[in-house]
């Protein structure tokens, strides 16, 4: 089995709720609403605190609505799927909309006690998240890994090596080609940067040469995906051999390279709340290796 690496993807999104307003006649505070009353709750969301490199901008909200017969949600004029929990009296929904409205049918709670809004740390209010990365872009990731994961509706991330895209057969190893990489990308798989040459940072004579190796991989991956994703550049750098010497190079050149998530060594588990970002939303994550067996001596170390 090829190397499989895993890390927990924890990305709490900062959000500013700018408006919370009830529309329609309000009863006297502390008095129950008459049976059959319909109430409207509206708020807007400012995503200015979300790092610009984050591709998926949807957020999961939990809104306290009290006792109701039904709740419908509209985001930017479009219906949004929502689930009402009669035990917690909250409605939960996920959307990338900025203007959100809720219609509460047969609302019987005092409006003064309704409307508290929570933003879930993880999408769909999940308790934890788990991600698989398949290093190097082995062909088996395309033929076997994809088949197994997608059987259960999962996707993975593939840190691609630029040199292996140029030379898809090296010794006993076969690597994903451009067409297969495009197919995986279109199928929802993440495509990451794993350097061009797949070397330790110390292999290079100076910092400029090492950064240029990362840049060469960005260019090669972008060229391979251009027919289906013009202008695409990976935002994740996965350090070869989890070599942390790559970290300051990626961090200090993040804007130029377009790389904002670094995968290296260290703890692969991060607490959901209180996750801190560096400049421009830069984030570093650890990961764990899963035991694997190479069919022959590693030809490209």
C-alpha positions in Angstrom: 0.0 0.0 0.0 1.3 3.4 -0.8 2.0 6.0 1.9 -1.2 7.4 3.3 -1.0 10.4 5.6 -3.8 11.8 7.7 -4.5 15.0 9.5 -7.5 16.5 11.2 -8.8 19.5 9.2 -10.0 22.0 11.7 -10.9 25.4 10.2 -13.1 27.5 12.5 -14.4 30.4 10.5 -14.7 33.9 12.0 -17.9 35.5 11.2 -19.5 38.8 12.1 -23.3 38.9 12.5 -24.2 42.5 11.7 -28.0 42.6 11.9 -30.6 40.8 13.9 -34.2 42.1 13.5 -37.7 40.8 13.9 -40.3 42.0 11.5 -44.0 42.2 12.2 -46.1 43.0 15.2 -44.6 42.2 18.6 -46.6 41.2 21.7 -46.0 42.5 25.2 -42.7 41.2 26.5 -43.2 38.1 28.6 -46.6 37.2 27.0 -47.0 34.2 24.7 -47.8 34.7 21.1 -51.3 33.8 19.8 -51.6 30.5 18.1 -50.8 30.5 14.5 -48.5 33.6 14.6 -45.8 33.7 11.9 -42.5 35.5 12.7 -39.6 36.6 10.5 -36.0 36.6 11.6 -33.3 38.2 9.4 -29.6 38.7 9.7 -26.6 39.4 7.5 -23.1 37.9 7.6 -19.8 39.6 7.0 -17.1 37.1 6.0 -14.3 39.7 6.2 -12.4 37.6 8.8 -12.4 34.5 6.6 -8.9 34.0 5.0 -9.1 34.8 1.3 -7.5 31.5 0.3 -10.4 29.5 1.8 -12.3 28.0 -1.1 -15.5 26.9 0.5 -17.2 29.9 2.1 -20.3 28.2 3.6 -21.0 28.3 7.3 -23.2 26.3 9.6 -25.6 28.3 11.8 -27.6 27.2 14.8 -30.4 29.6 15.6 -32.7 29.4 18.7 -36.2 29.7 17.4 -38.3 28.2 20.3 -41.5 26.2 19.8 -42.6 26.3 16.2 -44.5 24.1 13.8 -42.1 24.7 11.0 -39.0 26.8 10.0 -38.0 27.7 6.5 -34.7 29.4 5.7 -33.8 31.5 2.7 -30.3 32.7 1.8 -29.6 35.4 -0.8 -33.1 34.6 -2.1 -32.7 30.9 -2.4 -34.2 28.1 -0.2 -31.7 26.6 2.2 -32.1 23.1 3.7 -32.6 23.3 7.4 -33.2 20.9 10.3 -35.3 21.8 13.4 -34.5 20.1 16.7 -37.6 20.2 18.9 -35.4 19.2 21.9 -32.9 22.1 21.7 -35.5 24.4 20.0 -32.7 25.3 17.4 -32.7 25.2 13.6 -29.4 24.2 12.0 -28.5 25.0 8.4 -25.4 25.5 6.2 -25.1 28.2 3.6 -22.6 30.6 1.9 -25.3 33.3 1.7 -24.8 36.7 3.2 -28.4 37.7 3.7 -30.4 35.1 5.6 -34.1 35.1 6.5 -36.0 32.6 8.7 -39.8 32.2 8.6 -41.2 30.7 11.8 -44.7 29.1 11.5 -46.9 29.1 14.6 -44.2 30.7 16.8 -45.3 30.6 20.4 -42.2 31.8 22.3 -41.7 35.4 23.5 -39.5 37.1 20.7 -37.3 38.5 23.5 -36.1 35.0 24.2 -35.5 33.9 20.6 -32.8 34.6 18.0 -29.5 33.6 19.6 -27.2 32.6 16.8 -24.2 30.2 17.0 -21.7 29.5 14.2 -20.5 25.9 14.3 -16.8 25.4 14.3 -17.1 22.6 11.6 -19.4 22.3 8.7 -22.8 20.7 9.4 -21.9 21.0 13.1 -19.6 18.0 13.0 -17.7 17.1 16.2 -14.5 16.3 14.4 -13.0 16.2 10.9 -10.5 13.7 9.4 -8.6 14.0 6.2 -6.5 11.6 4.2 -3.6 12.7 2.0 -2.0 10.3 -0.4 1.6 11.4 -0.9 3.5 11.6 -4.2 0.6 10.8 -6.6 1.1 7.0 -7.0 -1.1 5.5 -9.7 -2.7 3.3 -7.0 -4.2 6.4 -5.5 -6.2 6.8 -8.7 -7.0 3.1 -9.3 -7.5 1.8 -5.7 -7.6 4.7 -3.2 -10.2 6.6 -5.1 -12.4 3.5 -5.5 -12.3 2.7 -1.8 -12.9 6.2 -0.5 -15.6 7.1 -3.0 -17.5 3.9 -2.2 -18.4 5.7 1.1 -18.7 9.1 -0.4 -15.3 10.4 0.8 -12.6 12.3 -1.1 -8.9 12.7 -0.3 -6.0 15.0 -1.0 -3.0 14.2 -3.3 0.3 16.0 -2.8 1.7 15.9 -6.4 5.4 15.9 -7.2 6.1 18.0 -10.3 8.9 15.7 -11.4 6.6 12.6 -11.3 4.1 14.4 -13.5 6.9 14.7 -16.1 8.2 11.2 -15.6 5.2 8.9 -14.6 7.3 5.7 -14.6 10.3 5.6 -12.3 11.7 2.2 -11.4 8.9 0.0 -10.1 6.7 3.0 -9.5 4.0 4.4 -11.7 2.6 7.8 -11.1 -0.6 9.7 -11.9 -0.5 11.5 -15.3 -2.1 14.9 -16.2 -5.4 13.4 -17.4 -5.8 11.3 -14.3 -5.0 14.3 -12.1 -7.6 16.4 -13.9 -10.2 13.6 -13.4 -9.5 13.5 -9.7 -9.7 17.3 -9.4 -13.0 17.3 -11.2 -14.2 14.5 -8.9 -13.6 16.8 -5.8 -10.2 15.5 -4.7 -7.7 18.1 -3.4 -4.5 18.6 -5.4 -1.5 19.8 -3.2 2.1 20.8 -3.9 4.7 18.3 -2.8 7.7 20.1 -4.4 9.0 19.5 -7.9 12.0 17.3 -7.1 10.8 15.6 -3.9 14.0 16.3 -1.9 14.9 17.4 1.6 15.3 21.2 1.9 19.0 20.7 2.7 19.5 19.2 -0.8 19.4 22.7 -2.3 22.4 25.0 -2.4 20.5 28.0 -1.1 17.0 29.3 -0.1 16.3 30.7 -3.5 16.9 27.4 -5.2 14.6 25.6 -2.7 11.8 28.2 -3.2 12.1 27.9 -6.9 11.6 24.1 -6.6 8.3 24.8 -4.9 7.4 27.4 -7.6 8.3 24.9 -10.3 5.8 22.4 -8.8 3.1 25.1 -8.7 3.7 25.9 -12.3 3.7 22.2 -13.4 0.5 21.3 -11.5 -1.2 24.4 -12.9 -0.2 23.5 -16.4 -1.6 20.0 -15.9 -4.9 21.2 -14.6 -5.3 24.2 -17.0 -7.7 22.5 -19.4 -10.3 22.0 -16.6 -9.2 24.7 -14.1 -7.5 27.7 -15.7 -5.5 29.7 -13.2 -5.6 27.0 -10.5 -2.7 26.9 -8.0 -2.5 24.6 -5.0 -3.0 26.3 -1.7 -1.5 23.4 0.4 2.2 22.5 0.6 3.0 19.0 1.9 6.6 18.8 3.0 8.6 16.0 1.4 9.6 13.5 4.2 7.7 15.8 6.6 10.9 17.9 6.6 10.2 21.0 8.8 13.1 22.9 7.2 10.6 23.7 4.4 8.3 25.5 6.8 9.9 29.0 7.0 10.4 29.0 3.2 6.7 28.4 2.6 5.5 30.7 5.3 7.7 33.6 4.3 6.8 33.3 0.6 3.1 32.4 1.1 1.7 35.2 -0.9 4.1 34.9 -3.8 3.6 31.1 -4.0 -0.1 31.1 -3.2 0.4 28.5 -0.5 -1.4 29.0 2.8 -1.6 25.6 4.5 1.6 23.8 5.5 1.6 20.1 6.2 4.7 19.0 8.1 5.5 17.0 11.3 4.0 17.6 14.7 0.6 16.9 16.2 -1.9 16.0 13.6 -4.8 16.8 16.0 -5.8 20.5 16.5 -8.5 21.8 18.8 -11.4 23.2 16.9 -11.8 26.4 19.0 -9.1 29.0 19.2 -7.1 27.9 16.1 -4.7 30.8 15.3 -3.6 31.8 11.9 -0.5 33.6 10.8 -0.2 36.5 8.4 -2.8 36.4 5.6 -4.4 33.3 7.1 -1.4 31.1 7.0 -1.9 27.8 8.8 0.4 24.9 9.7 -0.8 21.3 10.4 0.9 18.1 11.5 0.1 14.7 10.3 0.6 11.0 11.0 1.8 8.3 8.7 -0.1 5.0 8.2 2.1 1.9 8.0 2.8 0.9 4.4 5.1 -1.4 2.4 7.1 -0.3 -0.6 7.4 -2.9 -3.3 11.1 -2.1 -3.9 13.8 0.2 -2.6 12.6 3.8 -2.9 14.0 4.9 -6.3 13.8 8.7 -5.8 15.3 9.4 -2.4 
